[in-house]
Amino acid sequence: MIENIVLKNIITSEEIPMDMKATIYILQSIDWGVVEGSHHSYKYVNQIGVHVIGTTLEARNVKIIGWVTGVTEDQLRKRKAVLNKMINPQQAIDISTEDYVLRILPESSILYSVNYAENNEIVCKFQIDGFCPDPLFKNLIETKTTVAGTLPKFRFPLIIPETTGIIMGLKQTSLIVNILNKGAVDVGMRIVFRAIGTVTNPILIDIKSQQFFKLNKVMVAGEVIEVVTILGEKRIIGTISGEEFNYFKYRDFDSSWLKLVVGDNLLRYDAETNLDSLEVWIYHNDKYLEVQ
């Protein structure tokens, strides 16, 4: 049973914690709803049963019931004003609990009770109804995987021997990495390429499917390219000397918007020239049907 949540307006970044043991915003209950599946099928004449060609996951609805309290009527009014500003159907709300987060769109402004016993000078019952276009929970913190990077080899205080010197960092030599998707569905990712020297045409390859994402671009030292393959957020952004540019034109025509399938994913990075000067990181969020 979920006993505490945090609501965050993604536009204003304002947060309201709610807890069953709180004294200001009290969480009475939260109904996460369910994720329904729609099975798309067809059948032939005289066929027994149907042939399912695919299944889609539908949106879910969430209902939050809680109480807001105040020592005085004026204090209660101010705390209700915070809720009124937070819950706006035009602004998405992230509901986080423990290590997970679910994003909703409020169905309406906040609904208050009209019963005097539930809405008076010191206490007020409220209800928040939310619609989730993406019905899946995701991890609150992205998982970062270093595909190719420089490992630090010293700690402070640093003592450098006069005759032998010291290794400051060590470049990883493995070209293949395994990324485990522990969630319920395939997910997109953020691929970050960073050049520490001149690099020609960086590429990331899915070994199992042989699909790849390639950039036809000569990268210069210090240049960073971020490729986002998440549905609805696809983009390619390059950064040089702190200035950002749209790099969509550098995407190779045969490239695929790679996804991490459920389970193991073997990925390999490469470049046409100067591979040792390329660093690669992958960020992703596992997604889950339920977390209770």
N, C-alpha and C positions, 0 to 999 in steps of 0.2 A: 504493500500500500504506500502510495506517495504521500508524504507528510509535509513537504515543503517544496516550493517552486520559486523561481524568479522570473518576473515579466520584464522584458526589455523592448522598448520601442526602437526599431532599427533606424528611424529617421532622426529622432531627437536624442537617442542613446540614453534616455532616462530609464531607470530601473526601479522596480517595486518588489521587494521580497515578501512572500506570503508563507505563513507557517501555521500549522494546527495549534502550536503552542504560543503564537505571537500575541502581542497586546495591542497592535495597531491595525495591521491588515491580516486578518485571520482567515486561513484557508479551511473551509468546511469540507469541500470535496472537489475532485476534478475527474470528469469523465472523458477519457481519451478517445472514446468511440472505437471503431474498428475499421480495418482496411478490407474492403470487399473486392473480390476478383471478378472480372468479366471474361468469360471464356468464349472466344470467337470460333465458330464452327460451321461446317457444311456437311451435307450428306447426299448420296446418290440414291437413285430409285432402287428399292428393295434392300438398301443397306441397313444393317442392324446397328443401332446407335448412331453416333456422329463422329466426325473427324475434327478434332480440335487443332486449329492452325495457330493459335496464340492466345495468351492471357494477359490482360491489362489490369493494373491496380488502380482502383478508383480513389477519389479524394475522401478525406475523413472529416468529421465534425467533432469539435471539442467544446465541453461545457465546464466552466469554472464557477463555483458558488463559494462566496466568502462573506466576511463581515468587516466593516471598518468601524473603529471605535474612537471616542474622544472624551476627555474629561469634561469639556464644556461644549456647548452647541457651536461656538465659533471655531473651536479646534476641529470638531468633526466636519464642519463645512469646508475648512481648508484642506483636510485630508481627502474629502470627496472630490474637491477640485483637482487634486493631483491625479486621481483615477480618471476623471472626466477628460483631462488633457492627454492621458496615456492611451485611452481606448478610442481610436479613430479608425473607421472602416477604410480610410485611404492610406493607412500606415500599418505595415506588417508588425507583428509582435513575435518575439522569440520567447518561448517558454522553456526554461532550462531546469533540469532536475538531476542532481548527482552529476554524472559525466555525459549527459545527453541533452539535446535541444531539439525542439519541434517548432516550426514557424507557422503562424496562423494569420489570417486576415479577419479582423473582427466583423461579425455579421451586422452589427449595429453599434450605436453608442452604448455605454454601460447601462444595464437595466437595474433599477433599484426597486425594492419592495414597496408596495403601497399600503401595507398593513402597519398600523401605528406600533404594534408590539415589535415589529422588525425594522422600523424606520422612525426614530424619534430623536431626542436631543443628544443622546450619548452613544447610540449604536445604530448601524444601518446595514441591512443585508443587501448584497448585490449579486448580479449574475453576468458573466461574460460568455458570449457564444462566438466561437471561432470556426472558420473554414480553412482547411489545409489543402491547397492545390497539390503540394507535394506531401503525401501522407506519411512519409517515412521519417523516423528519428535519425539523427546523425550524432557523431561524437562531438562534444563541445570543443575539443582541441584537435586540430589536424594532425595526422600522422606524417612525420617527415622521414624520408628515406634518402640517404646519401648514396647515389649511384656512382658518382666519381667526385671526389673532393680531396682536400688537403687536410691530413690529420695533424693536429698540433702535437709537438714532441717535447715541449718544455713547460714548466710551471714557475710562477714567481714564489720566492725570490730566485732569480736566474743567475747562475754562476757559469761563465764560459771559460773553459780551460785555455790558457794562453797558447799552448802548443797544438792541441788537437781540435779545438773549435767545438761546435755542437750543431746537431741537426735541428733546425727550427720547425720544419714541417715535413711530412712524408706523403707523397701522392699515392692514392690507392691504385693498385694495378689491375684489379678484377674488372672485366668489361661487362660482366653479367651480374644481375641482382635479382633476388626473388622477393616479390612483394605479396604479402598475404592479405587478402580481402576477407575479413571475418564477418562481414555483413550478410544481408539476405538478398541483395541485388547487385548487379554490375554498377560501377560508379565511374565517373570521370575523374580527372586529376589536374593538378597544376605541375607542369614540367618547366623547370628553370635551368636554362643553359647559361653558364658564365665562362667567358674567355679570359685566361690569364696571359694569353699571347694571341697571335693571329691564328684563327681557326676557320677552315673552309667547310661550309655546308654540314652543320651538325645534324645528327639523326638519332632517333630512338626507335628501336625495333622490338616488337612483340615476337619472341622466338616461336611460341606455339602456333600462332595464327599467321605469322610472317607479315602482318600489317606493320606499317611504320609511319612515323611523322618526321618529315624532313624539311629543313629550311634551306633554301638556295640563297645563302648569304655568307659573305666573308666577315667574320666577327673580328673586331679589334680588341686589344687588351683592355680589360675593364668593362667591356660591353656585356649586358645581361639581357636575355630574352626569356619572357614568361609566356608559355603556351597553356591556355586553359581549355580543357576538353569537356568540361561539365555542361550538361544539357541546359540551354537557356543562358549560359554565361560564356560561350565560346569566344575567345579573343586571342590575339597575339600582340604582345606589347614589348617593345625594345627600349632599353634605357642606356644612354651614353652620357657620361658626365652629369648625371642627375636629371637629364631631360628625357621625357618619354615620347615615343613615336609609335604609330600604328604600323606593325610589321606584317599585316595580313597578306600583302603582295608578295612576300618572300616564301609563303607556303608552297611546297612542291605540289603540283597538280594531282599526283597519285597518292598523296598523303591521306591517311585515315585519322579521324579524331579518336585516338586510342582510349580504351576503357580498361579498367581493372575488373576482370571477371571474378565471381565468387570463388575463393580458394587461392591457389598459388598462381602467380604471374611472373614468368621469366622475361626480363627485359634486358636489352643490350644497347649500349650507346656506341656511336662511331662518328667519324668525320673524315672528309676526303684528305685533309692535310692537318698536321700538327695536333693529333689526337691528345697528346700529353698535356696540351694547354687548355683542355676543355674540362670544366666541372659541371656536374649534373645533379640536381636534386628533384625529388618527386614528393608532392604533398597530396594527400587524399583523405577523405572522410568516409568511413564505413557507414552504411545505412541499415536500419533495422525496422522490422514491422512493429514489434512491441519491445518494451524494455522493462516491464513489470515482472 
